[in-house]
Amino acid sequence: MEMITKPDAEVKAEKTTSPKKFRVQLDFETRDFRIINQLVAELDLNTRAELFRSGLRVLRWMLEKKKQGCTIVAITPDNRYLEPEFDFFRRFPTRTAIEREGGRAAHEEDAEVARV
């Protein structure tokens, strides 16, 4: 069994009877566990495992895009660009001026960094 200890959670992983699967045990604070259950419900998922698998795919996609030099943004209904700033992507700098269609850069007021 492999154990990883972090301040927020204790993670245990062990091989299952299937040679291609591992069982992972995570310990969460009550607040975080409620958030997990809320996300499962809001996303209409069947299991918490499905939530974590989906989240892992999103995180892998984001990492690949950051490694390619891409900027990940959310565009608001009024066309403002919000660039999330995640602690785990700290080695990939955020951009304050975001290039828009046609290659022109957005003005500083058109882009903002959202700490997540």
N, CA, C and O atoms as a DFTB+ gen file, in Angstrom:
464 C
 N C O
     1  1       0.839      -1.179       0.000
     2  2       0.000       0.000       0.000
     3  2       0.882       1.240       0.000
     4  3       1.872       1.317       0.728
     5  1       0.508       2.202      -0.825
     6  2       1.232       3.464      -0.916
     7  2       0.411       4.519      -0.191
     8  3      -0.801       4.606      -0.392
     9  1       1.059       5.327       0.654
    10  2       0.338       6.357       1.387
    11  2       0.998       7.707       1.143
    12  3       2.218       7.844       1.230
    13  1       0.175       8.693       0.839
    14  2       0.637      10.060       0.644
    15  2      -0.078      10.910       1.675
    16  3      -1.306      10.886       1.742
    17  1       0.655      11.656       2.478
    18  2       0.039      12.489       3.498
    19  2       0.224      13.951       3.149
    20  3       1.344      14.416       2.933
    21  1      -0.875      14.665       3.094
    22  2      -0.898      16.106       2.844
    23  2      -1.646      16.738       4.009
    24  3      -2.372      16.040       4.716
    25  1      -1.490      18.042       4.228
    26  2      -2.194      18.683       5.337
    27  2      -3.712      18.553       5.262
    28  3      -4.368      18.441       6.298
    29  1      -4.291      18.568       4.037
    30  2      -5.742      18.567       3.884
    31  2      -6.347      17.175       3.788
    32  3      -7.523      16.992       4.102
    33  1      -5.567      16.198       3.361
    34  2      -6.141      14.878       3.134
    35  2      -5.065      13.814       3.256
    36  3      -3.884      14.057       3.003
    37  1      -5.496      12.665       3.639
    38  2      -4.610      11.508       3.667
    39  2      -5.065      10.604       2.538
    40  3      -6.256      10.313       2.425
    41  1      -4.157      10.162       1.713
    42  2      -4.496       9.361       0.546
    43  2      -3.832       8.001       0.684
    44  3      -2.628       7.904       0.921
    45  1      -4.628       6.958       0.533
    46  2      -4.100       5.601       0.539
    47  2      -4.461       4.957      -0.787
    48  3      -5.602       5.062      -1.237
    49  1      -3.512       4.296      -1.413
    50  2      -3.776       3.604      -2.671
    51  2      -3.295       2.170      -2.552
    52  3      -2.212       1.913      -2.027
    53  1      -4.096       1.243      -3.039
    54  2      -3.694      -0.155      -3.039
    55  2      -4.235      -0.813      -4.298
    56  3      -5.267      -0.409      -4.833
    57  1      -3.522      -1.834      -4.763
    58  2      -3.981      -2.567      -5.935
    59  2      -5.243      -3.333      -5.580
    60  3      -5.382      -3.864      -4.478
    61  1      -6.170      -3.379      -6.551
    62  2      -7.379      -4.176      -6.359
    63  2      -7.155      -5.532      -7.002
    64  3      -6.059      -5.829      -7.476
    65  1      -8.190      -6.348      -7.017
    66  2      -8.065      -7.662      -7.658
    67  2      -7.867      -7.525      -9.158
    68  3      -7.305      -8.416      -9.795
    69  1      -8.324      -6.413      -9.727
    70  2      -8.084      -6.144     -11.150
    71  2      -6.665      -5.613     -11.305
    72  3      -6.284      -4.680     -10.597
    73  1      -5.872      -6.180     -12.213
    74  2      -4.483      -5.727     -12.358
    75  2      -4.351      -4.297     -12.871
    76  3      -3.273      -3.711     -12.779
    77  1      -5.430      -3.723     -13.410
    78  2      -5.360      -2.386     -13.980
    79  2      -5.988      -1.317     -13.095
    80  3      -6.058      -0.157     -13.499
    81  1      -6.438      -1.671     -11.921
    82  2      -7.120      -0.699     -11.069
    83  2      -6.464      -0.593      -9.703
    84  3      -5.870      -1.544      -9.195
    85  1      -6.589       0.591      -9.127
    86  2      -6.151       0.844      -7.759
    87  2      -7.329       1.398      -6.984
    88  3      -8.136       2.151      -7.529
    89  1      -7.433       1.035      -5.728
    90  2      -8.450       1.600      -4.849
    91  2      -7.767       2.722      -4.077
    92  3      -6.685       2.536      -3.520
    93  1      -8.409       3.890      -4.050
    94  2      -7.855       5.056      -3.370
    95  2      -8.815       5.470      -2.265
    96  3     -10.022       5.578      -2.478
    97  1      -8.263       5.696      -1.094
    98  2      -9.059       6.157       0.039
    99  2      -8.618       7.578       0.372
   100  3      -7.432       7.833       0.582
   101  1      -9.569       8.494       0.420
   102  2      -9.288       9.896       0.723
   103  2     -10.063      10.308       1.965
   104  3     -11.215       9.912       2.140
   105  1      -9.443      11.094       2.819
   106  2     -10.122      11.633       3.991
   107  2     -10.328      13.128       3.774
   108  3      -9.371      13.859       3.521
   109  1     -11.578      13.583       3.872
   110  2     -11.917      14.978       3.646
   111  2     -12.550      15.599       4.871
   112  3     -13.181      14.916       5.678
   113  1     -12.374      16.901       4.999
   114  2     -13.100      17.669       6.005
   115  2     -14.582      17.647       5.615
   116  3     -14.911      17.443       4.446
   117  1     -15.465      17.855       6.575
   118  2     -16.910      17.834       6.332
   119  2     -17.300      18.793       5.215
   120  3     -18.081      18.436       4.333
   121  1     -16.762      20.005       5.249
   122  2     -17.093      21.014       4.239
   123  2     -16.746      20.526       2.834
   124  3     -17.547      20.663       1.909
   125  1     -15.551      19.956       2.677
   126  2     -15.116      19.475       1.365
   127  2     -15.964      18.285       0.900
   128  3     -16.258      18.159      -0.289
   129  1     -16.354      17.418       1.834
   130  2     -17.189      16.269       1.492
   131  2     -18.556      16.738       0.995
   132  3     -19.114      16.158       0.064
   133  1     -19.087      17.776       1.611
   134  2     -20.361      18.343       1.147
   135  2     -20.222      18.907      -0.265
   136  3     -21.116      18.748      -1.097
   137  1     -19.101      19.562      -0.525
   138  2     -18.858      20.115      -1.860
   139  2     -18.793      18.996      -2.891
   140  3     -19.347      19.126      -3.983
   141  1     -18.126      17.907      -2.557
   142  2     -18.041      16.755      -3.459
   143  2     -19.437      16.242      -3.791
   144  3     -19.765      16.030      -4.958
   145  1     -20.253      16.044      -2.765
   146  2     -21.611      15.542      -2.984
   147  2     -22.456      16.530      -3.780
   148  3     -23.275      16.126      -4.606
   149  1     -22.261      17.816      -3.536
   150  2     -22.992      18.847      -4.276
   151  2     -22.600      18.811      -5.763
   152  3     -23.458      18.911      -6.640
   153  1     -21.304      18.668      -6.031
   154  2     -20.837      18.589      -7.417
   155  2     -21.397      17.353      -8.126
   156  3     -21.792      17.433      -9.290
   157  1     -21.433      16.225      -7.441
   158  2     -21.985      15.001      -8.019
   159  2     -23.441      15.246      -8.424
   160  3     -23.867      14.848      -9.508
   161  1     -24.195      15.902      -7.544
   162  2     -25.605      16.177      -7.827
   163  2     -25.760      17.203      -8.957
   164  3     -26.541      16.992      -9.886
   165  1     -25.019      18.308      -8.876
   166  2     -25.136      19.369      -9.887
   167  2     -24.735      18.896     -11.277
   168  3     -25.320      19.322     -12.272
   169  1     -23.753      18.029     -11.348
   170  2     -23.268      17.527     -12.631
   171  2     -24.021      16.281     -13.085
   172  3     -23.733      15.727     -14.146
   173  1     -24.985      15.844     -12.277
   174  2     -25.806      14.670     -12.580
   175  2     -24.947      13.432     -12.829
   176  3     -25.170      12.679     -13.777
   177  1     -23.954      13.241     -11.950
   178  2     -23.083      12.073     -12.037
   179  2     -23.656      10.958     -11.186
   180  3     -24.491      11.201     -10.315
   181  1     -23.210       9.739     -11.434
   182  2     -23.716       8.596     -10.686
   183  2     -22.916       8.297      -9.425
   184  3     -23.465       7.795      -8.443
   185  1     -21.621       8.604      -9.450
   186  2     -20.766       8.258      -8.311
   187  2     -19.735       9.344      -8.056
   188  3     -19.466      10.181      -8.918
   189  1     -19.165       9.318      -6.867
   190  2     -18.058      10.228      -6.557
   191  2     -16.832       9.870      -7.392
   192  3     -16.066      10.748      -7.789
   193  1     -16.651       8.579      -7.656
   194  2     -15.522       8.150      -8.488
   195  2     -15.616       8.781      -9.875
   196  3     -14.603       9.182     -10.447
   197  1     -16.827       8.870     -10.412
   198  2     -17.024       9.505     -11.715
   199  2     -16.627      10.985     -11.653
   200  3     -16.053      11.514     -12.605
   201  1     -16.931      11.647     -10.544
   202  2     -16.533      13.044     -10.357
   203  2     -15.012      13.171     -10.401
   204  3     -14.483      14.045     -11.088
   205  1     -14.314      12.315      -9.679
   206  2     -12.855      12.398      -9.636
   207  2     -12.230      12.027     -10.984
   208  3     -11.251      12.647     -11.398
   209  1     -12.779      11.030     -11.667
   210  2     -12.253      10.689     -12.997
   211  2     -12.448      11.851     -13.970
   212  3     -11.548      12.175     -14.745
   213  1     -13.624      12.473     -13.928
   214  2     -13.899      13.617     -14.811
   215  2     -12.990      14.790     -14.466
   216  3     -12.441      15.437     -15.358
   217  1     -12.833      15.064     -13.181
   218  2     -11.955      16.144     -12.747
   219  2     -10.516      15.901     -13.165
   220  3      -9.807      16.838     -13.531
   221  1     -10.083      14.659     -13.112
   222  2      -8.730      14.302     -13.528
   223  2      -8.536      14.564     -15.023
   224  3      -7.493      15.066     -15.440
   225  1      -9.554      14.219     -15.829
   226  2      -9.464      14.485     -17.273
   227  2      -9.374      15.983     -17.547
   228  3      -8.589      16.413     -18.392
   229  1     -10.170      16.779     -16.841
   230  2     -10.138      18.237     -17.025
   231  2      -8.759      18.774     -16.635
   232  3      -8.174      19.578     -17.360
   233  1      -8.252      18.334     -15.505
   234  2      -6.949      18.795     -15.037
   235  2      -5.840      18.403     -16.009
   236  3      -4.943      19.203     -16.276
   237  1      -5.889      17.182     -16.541
   238  2      -4.883      16.757     -17.528
   239  2      -4.945      17.623     -18.775
   240  3      -3.909      18.020     -19.307
   241  1      -6.172      17.924     -19.255
   242  2      -6.331      18.773     -20.432
   243  2      -5.765      20.159     -20.156
   244  3      -5.046      20.714     -20.987
   245  1      -6.085      20.719     -19.001
   246  2      -5.581      22.048     -18.645
   247  2      -4.058      22.054     -18.585
   248  3      -3.425      22.984     -19.086
   249  1      -3.469      21.041     -17.988
   250  2      -2.015      20.959     -17.892
   251  2      -1.383      20.902     -19.278
   252  3      -0.397      21.591     -19.538
   253  1      -1.938      20.091     -20.163
   254  2      -1.392      20.006     -21.527
   255  2      -1.464      21.358     -22.225
   256  3      -0.517      21.759     -22.901
   257  1      -2.575      22.058     -22.064
   258  2      -2.721      23.372     -22.697
   259  2      -1.732      24.375     -22.099
   260  3      -1.141      25.162     -22.838
   261  1      -1.542      24.365     -20.784
   262  2      -0.572      25.265     -20.147
   263  2       0.845      24.954     -20.633
   264  3       1.626      25.872     -20.882
   265  1       1.184      23.667     -20.769
   266  2       2.508      23.281     -21.253
   267  2       2.736      23.747     -22.690
   268  3       3.873      23.994     -23.090
   269  1       1.662      23.867     -23.459
   270  2       1.747      24.350     -24.836
   271  2       1.793      25.871     -24.897
   272  3       1.881      26.450     -25.979
   273  1       1.732      26.520     -23.733
   274  2       1.763      27.980     -23.699
   275  2       0.404      28.633     -23.825
   276  3       0.312      29.851     -23.982
   277  1      -0.646      27.845     -23.758
   278  2      -2.002      28.391     -23.881
   279  2      -2.418      29.112     -22.602
   280  3      -1.917      28.829     -21.513
   281  1      -3.344      30.048     -22.764
   282  2      -3.973      30.716     -21.639
   283  2      -5.380      30.162     -21.515
   284  3      -6.122      30.135     -22.497
   285  1      -5.754      29.725     -20.340
   286  2      -7.083      29.182     -20.098
   287  2      -7.937      30.306     -19.535
   288  3      -7.580      30.920     -18.530
   289  1      -9.063      30.573     -20.182
   290  2      -9.915      31.682     -19.753
   291  2     -11.380      31.275     -19.743
   292  3     -11.787      30.312     -20.392
   293  1     -12.157      32.039     -18.987
   294  2     -13.611      32.000     -19.068
   295  2     -14.025      33.332     -19.667
   296  3     -13.484      34.377     -19.306
   297  1     -14.979      33.295     -20.577
   298  2     -15.457      34.526     -21.198
   299  2     -16.851      34.795     -20.659
   300  3     -17.755      33.973     -20.807
   301  1     -17.020      35.954     -20.033
   302  2     -18.305      36.309     -19.432
   303  2     -19.308      36.671     -20.523
   304  3     -18.917      36.912     -21.665
   305  1     -20.594      36.711     -20.185
   306  2     -21.601      37.095     -21.180
   307  2     -21.344      38.476     -21.800
   308  3     -21.746      38.728     -22.936
   309  1     -20.673      39.376     -21.054
   310  2     -20.366      40.698     -21.613
   311  2     -18.956      40.743     -22.227
   312  3     -18.365      41.814     -22.364
   313  1     -18.426      39.558     -22.595
   314  2     -17.137      39.408     -23.290
   315  2     -15.922      39.857     -22.495
   316  3     -14.936      40.287     -23.093
   317  1     -15.955      39.774     -21.176
   318  2     -14.759      39.994     -20.363
   319  2     -14.066      38.646     -20.217
   320  3     -14.719      37.606     -20.133
   321  1     -12.743      38.677     -20.187
   322  2     -11.932      37.474     -20.058
   323  2     -11.510      37.320     -18.599
   324  3     -10.949      38.243     -18.008
   325  1     -11.779      36.160     -18.028
   326  2     -11.337      35.847     -16.667
   327  2     -10.328      34.705     -16.759
   328  3     -10.652      33.610     -17.220
   329  1      -9.113      34.975     -16.317
   330  2      -8.068      33.952     -16.340
   331  2      -7.901      33.397     -14.936
   332  3      -7.485      34.126     -14.036
   333  1      -8.219      32.106     -14.726
   334  2      -8.052      31.547     -13.390
   335  2      -6.579      31.395     -13.029
   336  3      -5.751      31.102     -13.891
   337  1      -6.259      31.592     -11.773
   338  2      -4.895      31.423     -11.288
   339  2      -4.928      30.333     -10.222
   340  3      -5.412      30.557      -9.113
   341  1      -4.414      29.163     -10.559
   342  2      -4.397      28.019      -9.652
   343  2      -3.012      27.880      -9.041
   344  3      -2.011      28.036      -9.739
   345  1      -2.940      27.591      -7.751
   346  2      -1.646      27.385      -7.094
   347  2      -0.836      26.278      -7.768
   348  3       0.384      26.386      -7.889
   349  1      -1.506      25.223      -8.202
   350  2      -0.777      24.091      -8.772
   351  2      -0.231      24.374     -10.166
   352  3       0.540      23.571     -10.691
   353  1      -0.613      25.505     -10.786
   354  2      -0.035      25.921     -12.060
   355  2       0.921      27.090     -11.881
   356  3       1.179      27.818     -12.840
   357  1       1.445      27.287     -10.698
   358  2       2.269      28.467     -10.423
   359  2       3.533      28.534     -11.280
   360  3       4.080      29.619     -11.479
   361  1       4.006      27.397     -11.789
   362  2       5.196      27.458     -12.642
   363  2       4.870      27.891     -14.065
   364  3       5.770      28.093     -14.879
   365  1       3.554      28.035     -14.370
   366  2       3.124      28.547     -15.665
   367  2       2.533      29.928     -15.424
   368  3       1.441      30.036     -14.867
   369  1       3.236      30.999     -15.833
   370  2       2.768      32.350     -15.533
   371  2       1.444      32.674     -16.222
   372  3       1.179      32.214     -17.333
   373  1       0.612      33.481     -15.542
   374  2      -0.632      33.943     -16.152
   375  2      -0.327      35.132     -17.043
   376  3       0.715      35.769     -16.893
   377  1      -1.194      35.426     -17.935
   378  2      -1.029      36.562     -18.845
   379  2      -2.069      37.610     -18.496
   380  3      -3.248      37.285     -18.357
   381  1      -1.655      38.855     -18.353
   382  2      -2.604      39.907     -18.016
   383  2      -3.261      40.493     -19.255
   384  3      -4.383      40.992     -19.177
   385  1      -2.587      40.443     -20.386
   386  2      -3.187      40.883     -21.640
   387  2      -3.414      39.645     -22.495
   388  3      -2.459      38.955     -22.850
   389  1      -4.643      39.364     -22.824
   390  2      -4.996      38.138     -23.535
   391  2      -5.224      38.451     -25.006
   392  3      -5.936      39.393     -25.354
   393  1      -4.601      37.638     -25.869
   394  2      -4.776      37.864     -27.303
   395  2      -6.191      37.458     -27.700
   396  3      -6.702      36.417     -27.286
   397  1      -6.800      38.304     -28.508
   398  2      -8.140      38.023     -29.014
   399  2      -8.065      37.625     -30.484
   400  3      -6.984      37.578     -31.072
   401  1      -9.206      37.345     -31.058
   402  2      -9.285      36.975     -32.473
   403  2      -8.562      38.008     -33.331
   404  3      -8.594      39.202     -33.033
   405  1      -7.940      37.566     -34.350
   406  2      -7.201      38.438     -35.235
   407  2      -5.827      38.802     -34.719
   408  3      -5.117      39.570     -35.368
   409  1      -5.426      38.273     -33.568
   410  2      -4.092      38.491     -33.047
   411  2      -3.893      39.779     -32.284
   412  3      -2.773      40.047     -31.850
   413  1      -4.924      40.599     -32.094
   414  2      -4.709      41.824     -31.326
   415  2      -4.866      41.521     -29.850
   416  3      -5.661      40.662     -29.470
   417  1      -4.125      42.211     -29.029
   418  2      -4.135      41.975     -27.585
   419  2      -5.277      42.746     -26.940
   420  3      -5.616      43.851     -27.363
   421  1      -5.862      42.149     -25.917
   422  2      -6.927      42.818     -25.169
   423  2      -6.323      43.916     -24.309
   424  3      -5.167      43.823     -23.895
   425  1      -7.083      44.928     -24.047
   426  2      -6.646      45.972     -23.126
   427  2      -6.643      45.417     -21.714
   428  3      -7.386      44.486     -21.405
   429  1      -5.809      45.987     -20.861
   430  2      -5.709      45.511     -19.475
   431  2      -7.087      45.397     -18.822
   432  3      -7.345      44.442     -18.088
   433  1      -7.967      46.352     -19.078
   434  2      -9.279      46.341     -18.410
   435  2     -10.186      45.239     -18.943
   436  3     -11.205      44.933     -18.324
   437  1      -9.836      44.636     -20.081
   438  2     -10.641      43.564     -20.642
   439  2     -10.305      42.193     -20.062
   440  3     -11.033      41.225     -20.278
   441  1      -9.198      42.117     -19.326
   442  2      -8.764      40.833     -18.779
   443  2      -8.504      40.969     -17.289
   444  3      -7.984      41.986     -16.829
   445  1      -8.859      39.965     -16.557
   446  2      -8.535      39.952     -15.136
   447  2      -8.194      38.544     -14.705
   448  3      -8.636      37.567     -15.310
   449  1      -7.408      38.454     -13.658
   450  2      -7.005      37.149     -13.126
   451  2      -7.925      36.821     -11.969
   452  3      -8.116      37.641     -11.070
   453  1      -8.495      35.630     -11.985
   454  2      -9.377      35.179     -10.910
   455  2      -8.649      34.111     -10.106
   456  3      -8.391      33.022     -10.618
   457  1      -8.320      34.403      -8.876
   458  2      -7.616      33.446      -8.001
   459  2      -8.592      32.340      -7.621
   460  3      -9.658      32.617      -7.070
   461  1      -8.233      31.080      -7.911
   462  2      -9.103      29.940      -7.649
   463  2      -8.483      29.050      -6.621
   464  3      -9.063      28.027      -6.258
